[in-house]
Amino acid sequence: MRAITYDRFGPAEDVLCLETLPDPAPSVGEVLVRVHISGVNPSDVKARAGSRPGVTKPPFAKIIPHSDGAGIIEAVGEGVDPSRVGERVWIWNGQWQRAFGTAAELISLPEEQAVTLPDNVSFEVGAALGIPGLTAVQAVLGGGPVSDRTVLVSGGAGTVGHLAIQVAAASGARVIATARGEDDLAAARQAGAEHVFDYGDARLADQILEATGGAPVDRIVEVEFGQNAETNTRIIAERGTIAAYGSAKDMTPALPFYPLMFKAVTLDLLLIYILSKRQRETATQQMTSLLERGALKFRTSETLDLSDCAKAHDMVASGQRSGSVLLKI
């Protein structure tokens, strides 16, 4: 099979190689998926670059990157229902704590990590469900229903934020979002946000409270926890929740503990790779329902050939994109 590999950390162009490897075979409890589309996420890029704190060398001698992907089950291992052969699926955690991910023609992995892809959903969308899709669903719905609640989505034009707005709106929430630049502000509105504000505005907290008539926000989906801690503390409701999935601009934030404590705020720090079995099953069911309803629209910035994997990594690393970066296998 054709696959992208790396055996050391470094710039994408220097370490990513296209090579031919033996086809894998499914072990007991596994399925073999012929990958049609591989999704490239920031976590894949950081792992290849060696930018995770304390990690000095790759955890495996040879790595095929990428955790997200979509394709068709080609074979099954012992203990797996043979009727799954031919099933369209999307993949989660393809390369999480495993050597071989989805940047290859074939991947063998536990059958529960290959989820049925609804007939009305493309492989391109399927390749964005594992990390961006599940993160958005868990961030919005992980604490329960949000119908008639006010949800703030920080960074509403980003890949996760744009989906989170749609998830919240489709689930009956009143949605407020932040973004920057006319195009991104418009994208957040089109996704379903009733009010959208520039996240760099010094009056952001006041603007949000003016939009709600002074009522605090029930749930905040946060991409920059540290940078926005003070604003969020002002606007969050008593017993509200801040569901944070990132803090890249301030990785060691000072926490306004007592103001948050006296509101009994819940801080929900999300790492989608390690959801419990129950959490993942619930989030997957919720996302499948939204997909079948046609409630989610996914944006793709670029679809490149597998051989252009280094270019795809650089595009993601630059941050200059308005949707998923995908590889066609």
N, C-alpha and C positions, 0 to 999 in steps of 0.2 A: 504494500500500500504506500501511497505518497503521504508524507507527513512533514510538518515543521518541527524541528527539534532545537534544543540548546543544552549545553553541558557546562556552561559557566555564565556568570552575570556579566552584563555589559550593554553597550548600545545595541539597539535592535538590529541594525545593519551588520554589526560585527559578529553577533552570536547566534542569530536565528538562521537555521539551515534547512533547505528543502532536500529531503532524502527519501530513499525507498527502504521500507522496513518490512519484515514478515507480517502477514496478516495475523491479527490476534484471533483467538478462539474463545468462546464463552465458557467460563467455568461453572461449577454448580451454582445455581441461583442467579446466573447472569444472562444478559442479552447482548447480542452483537448488533450494533447499529451502524448502518452505512450513513455517514454524515453528509447532509446536503449543504448545510450552512453552519458555520462556526461563529459565535459571537465574541467580540473582543471587548473586555471590560478594563477599567482602570486597575483593578486588582491584579489582572493578568500581566499588565504592563509593569506594575511595581514589583511583582514577583520575579519577572525576567530581569529587571534592572538591578535587583538586589537591594531595593530601598527599604525593606522591612527592618525595623530596629532589631539588632542583635543577630541577624542572619548573615553569615559571611560567605556561605557557599550553597549551591543548590542542594536540596535534600535528597536528590536522586542522581545517579550517574548520567542519565539522559532523561530529558523532560519533553513531552509534547504539551504545549501550553493550551490554555483556555478551558473554562469550566462550563460555558454555555454552548448549546448547539441544538440542532434539530435534524431529523432524518427518518429512516425507515428501518425497522428491526429486520435483520437478514437471517439470523439464526438464534437459537436459545440453548442454554445449558440445561443440565439435568435439574429437574425440579421446577422448571418454568413451563407454563402452558404453551404447547406448540402453536396454538391458535394466535399467539402474539406475532408470529412471523408475518411480515407484510404490514404491520401496524405503524402508522405515522406517530412519531413521538418527539417530545422535547426533553432536553437533558439538564439536570442540575448537578452541581459539584463534580463535573467531569474530571477536573484536575485538582480538586481540593484534597490534600493529603494523599494524593495518588500521583504516579509518575506520568501517566499518559492521559491527555485531555482530548479536546474535540478538534484540534487543528490537524486533522488527519482524515483519510477516507473512511476509516473504520475505528470504532471504539467499543470495547467490551467492558461492561460495568454492571453492578447489581441491578436487577430488574426494576426495583422501586425508583431508581434514579432515571428511568426512561418513562415519562408520563405521557399518556395518550393525548395527542394533539387534535383538538376539534377539527372536523372536516372543513369548517369555514375559515380556518386560520392557516396562514402561509408558513412555510419553513422559515422565512425571514423573520416573521413575528415570533415563531417558536424559539428562535435562537436568542431572543431578548427576554425570555420569560424567567430564566433561572435566577439571575441576579437583579436586573432592574425591575422586572415584573413582580417577583416575590417580595423584594424590598418595599416597593410601593404599597402592595397590598397589606403586608405586615405592619408597616408604619402607620397606615390609616386605620385598619380594622383589627389590629392585634389586641386592642383593649376592649373590643366589643363593638356593637352597632354605633354608628355616628349619625343616624337619622335625626334631623332637627338640631344637631350640634353645630358649633362653629369650629371649623378646622382651618388652621393657617399652614400653608405649604411654603416653606422657605426655599428659594431657588426654583421657582415653578417652571422655568424654561429648561432646566436640566433633564437628562434622560429619566431619572427616578422622579423628580419633582413634577414633570409634565404628566407622567402616569398617575402620580399620587393625586393630583387635582382631579383627574378623570374618575379615579376610584372613589374619592370622597363625594364628588358631585353625583355619580351614579348610585351612591349609597344613601342619598338623601341629606347630605350635609350642606351647610352654608359655607362656601369656600372663599377664603382670602389667600392671596399669594404674593410673593415678592419676586422681583426679577430686576434686570437692568438693561437699558437700551430699548428703543422703540420696538424692534422686531421681537425681542424676548418678552416684553410686556404684552404685546399683542398675542404671542403664542400662548401665554398663560391665560389670557382672557378666552381665547378660542377653545382652550382645553376645558373651560367650565368655571373659572374663578369669577365670582361676582365683583370683587374688587382686587386690583393689582397695584402694588406700590413699589417704588424704587428702593431696593434694600440698602442703598447707600445714603438715603435721605436722613438728615439729622432728626427729623420729626417723625420717624417711622412709627414709633409706638403710639404717638398722638394720632397719627393718620388712621392707624388700625382701630383704635378705640373710638374715633369719630365715626368710622364706617359701621361699627357695631352699635352705635348709640350709647357707648360707654360700657357695654357688656363685655366682660373678659372672654378670652378664647378658651374653648374646652380642650382642644388637642392641637399640638404643634408638631408638624413633620419637619425635622430640622437637618439640613445638610452641613451647617457650620455652627456647631454647638457653642464653641468657645467665643467666637466672634459675636454671636447674637444672644449670649447669656443674659445680659442686662435688659435688653429689649424684651426678651421672652419672659423674664421674671416680672416685668411690669404688666404685661398683657395677659398672662396665664390666669385661668380661673382657679378658685379653690378646688382642690381635688382634681385639678386638670393634669394632663400628661404631656410631657415633651418627649417625643419619640425621635431620637437622634441616630442618624446613620453615618455621620461624618463630622470632622472638626479639623480639616486639613490646614486651615489658616491660623489655628491656635490649638496646637496639639497638647498643651499642658495648661488648660484654662483655670483661672481662679473662679471658684463657684460661690455665688451669692447664697450661701447656705441658709441663713436664718430667714431671709425674705421668702425663699422657696419652702422652707419647713413650715412657716406659719400659714402657708396656703396648702400644706399637705400635698405638694406637687409630686407626681410620680415621674421619675426619670427612667425612660425605657431606652437603653442603649442596644441598638440592633446590630447583630452580625449574622447575616442571612445564611452563612455557611453552617452554623451550628444551631439552627432551630431544633427544638425537640421534635420527635416524631409526630406528636399530636399537633404542634404548632404548624409544622410543614403540611400535614394532611389538610388542616383547616384552611390555611392560606392557599393551597393548591385548589381546593374545592371552590373557594371564593373567587379565585382568578378564573377558573374554568367557567363558572357561572357568568362572570362579567364578559368573557370572550364570546361565549355562546349567545349572549344578548347583543353583541356588537357594541358594547359600551366603551371599549378601549381602542384608541388609535395610536399606533406606534410610529415613531419617526425614524427614518434611516438616513444617515448622513452620506454613507458610501458603502457600496458592495464591491469588494475587490476579489481578485483571484487568490487562491491559496498561496501562490508564489510571491504575492505582494504583502505577505504577513508583516514584514518589517515596516513597510509604509503604513499599514493599518495601526501598528503599535505607536508609531510616531504621531499619527493623527490623534489618537486617544490621549497621548501624553501632552500634546499641545493644548488640549482643552478647547480648541477652536472647532467645535462641531455642534450640530443641533439635533442629534439623534444617534442611533446605534451605528457602529462600524462593524461590518460583517465580512466574512470570507466565504466565497463560494467554492466548494470543494470539487 
